[in-house]
Amino acid sequence: MAEGAHFVQVNVNPGVCGFECVIKAWHHEARVIKVAISESKCQHIQRMSAHLRQMTLNELFAPVPRNPAFISATEAGCHSSCPVPVAVLKAAEVAMGMALPKDVHIRFL
């Protein structure tokens, strides 16, 4: 990790599937974010992790059809409502210093 780089760790509990994971993101170079997804027993997330190792600043803010987090999730066979791709993007934004670390919740009432 580069000197002064932002390092972020996010723990994701995706819901009923129970396949929790840990996402680590860090600012690697001027416009590059490194990503590591670990500790998931979900085969889809494991495949996603193998394909998604980094993204550029432009890719981070790309629309869904061109965004590497969503592309890798789709290619890995992730369920369309899996929150892991969004968690990757949130962690990457914080790692780049473009967002504040704030928890996200979906609550059923």
C-alpha positions in Angstrom: 0.0 0.0 0.0 1.3 3.4 -0.9 2.3 6.0 1.7 -0.7 7.9 2.9 -3.1 5.6 1.1 -6.6 5.2 2.5 -7.4 1.7 3.6 -11.0 0.6 4.1 -12.4 -2.7 5.5 -16.2 -3.4 5.2 -17.9 -6.4 6.6 -21.0 -7.5 4.6 -23.9 -9.5 5.9 -25.9 -10.0 2.8 -29.1 -11.4 4.4 -30.8 -14.7 4.3 -28.1 -16.5 2.4 -25.8 -16.0 5.4 -22.6 -15.8 3.2 -20.9 -13.0 5.0 -17.7 -11.5 3.5 -15.0 -9.0 4.1 -14.1 -6.4 1.5 -10.9 -4.5 1.7 -10.2 -1.5 -0.6 -7.2 0.8 -0.7 -6.0 3.7 -2.8 -3.1 2.2 -4.8 -2.0 4.8 -7.3 -3.3 8.2 -8.4 -6.5 6.8 -10.0 -6.4 3.1 -9.1 -8.2 1.3 -6.2 -7.2 -2.2 -5.2 -10.0 -4.5 -4.0 -9.9 -7.8 -2.1 -13.0 -9.8 -1.2 -12.4 -12.6 1.3 -14.0 -14.9 4.0 -17.0 -15.7 1.9 -18.3 -19.3 1.6 -20.4 -18.2 -1.5 -19.0 -19.7 -4.7 -20.3 -16.7 -6.7 -18.5 -14.2 -4.5 -15.3 -16.3 -4.6 -15.5 -16.1 -8.4 -16.2 -12.4 -8.3 -13.2 -11.9 -6.0 -10.9 -13.7 -8.4 -11.9 -11.3 -11.3 -12.2 -8.0 -9.4 -8.8 -7.0 -8.1 -8.7 -3.3 -9.0 -10.6 -0.6 -10.7 -9.8 2.9 -11.9 -11.5 6.1 -10.8 -13.4 6.3 -14.1 -14.6 2.6 -13.7 -15.7 3.3 -10.1 -18.3 5.8 -11.3 -19.2 4.0 -14.5 -22.9 3.2 -15.0 -24.0 -0.3 -14.0 -23.6 -2.0 -17.4 -19.9 -0.8 -17.6 -19.0 -0.9 -13.9 -16.4 -3.6 -13.1 -18.1 -4.5 -9.8 -21.4 -5.3 -11.5 -19.8 -6.9 -14.5 -17.7 -9.3 -12.3 -20.8 -10.1 -10.1 -22.8 -10.9 -13.2 -20.1 -13.0 -14.8 -19.7 -14.9 -11.4 -23.4 -15.7 -11.3 -24.3 -13.5 -8.3 -28.0 -13.0 -7.5 -29.2 -9.7 -8.9 -30.1 -8.4 -5.4 -26.7 -9.4 -3.8 -25.4 -6.3 -1.9 -21.8 -7.2 -2.3 -21.1 -5.3 -5.6 -22.6 -2.1 -4.0 -20.5 -2.7 -0.9 -17.4 -2.9 -3.0 -18.2 0.4 -4.6 -18.9 2.1 -1.3 -15.6 0.8 0.1 -13.8 2.0 -3.0 -15.3 5.5 -2.8 -14.2 5.8 0.8 -10.7 4.5 0.0 -10.4 7.1 -2.7 -11.4 9.8 -0.2 -14.6 10.6 -2.2 -17.1 9.5 0.4 -17.3 9.3 4.2 -17.5 5.9 5.9 -21.2 5.6 6.8 -23.1 2.3 7.3 -25.8 1.4 4.9 -28.9 -0.5 6.0 -32.0 -2.1 4.4 -34.6 -2.8 7.0 -37.9 -4.7 6.4 -40.8 -3.4 8.4 
